[in-house]
Amino acid sequence: MNLEELINSCGKGNTASQSVLYQTYKDTLFAVSLKYCKNREEAQDNLQDAFLEIFKRIKKFKHVGSFEGWMKRITINKAIDKYKKNVKSKDLNYHSLTQEEVAITPIDQIPLATILKFIQNLPDQYRLVFNLYELDDFSHREISKLLAISEGTSKSNLNRAKKILKQNINEYHKQVHEE
């Protein structure tokens, strides 16, 4: 069964096809979820919610562009939706910083799991902006619309995220060199 047939079968509610689709893409979409969630448990919840949404909306996929990209977008949006619900319960006020760029020190000697943990430990809005901008190539304009913040706040949050990551990376390097 090719991808188009699999998609059509899933759209008809065929659970065997849905299982094949899930098994085929769960690892890829879990990796996406990990980038946007605080921990593995939250990422697993997001993955499940994303697949429910994918199966619900799969009939609307137009077979134009990448199906995997379409699913990644749904996965990212699910994480952002959860973030927005949490923000509504907290009255957060993010102020803009100067727009100076923060360079992150080289990270090629740090295990990927450690880097991921640094990103997951960022405050929610910083983590989302960092991932959207640096890892998924969204513009600050697109981020501002997705998160309902100004472009300046998006830039500020990216700058703050980079500062925190730089500090964590520097601390990691110090610990490694002390051992």
Buried (B, 14 or more C-beta within 10 A) or exposed (E): EEEEEBBBBBBEEBEEBBEBBBEEBBEEBBBBBBBBBBEEEBBBBBBBBBBEBBBEEBEEBEEEEEBBEBBBBBBBBBBBBBBBEEBEEEEEEBEBBEEEEBEBEEBEEBEEEEBEEBBBBBBBBBBBBBBBBBEBEBEBEBBBEBBEBEBBBBBBBBBBBBBBBBBBBEEBBEEEEEE
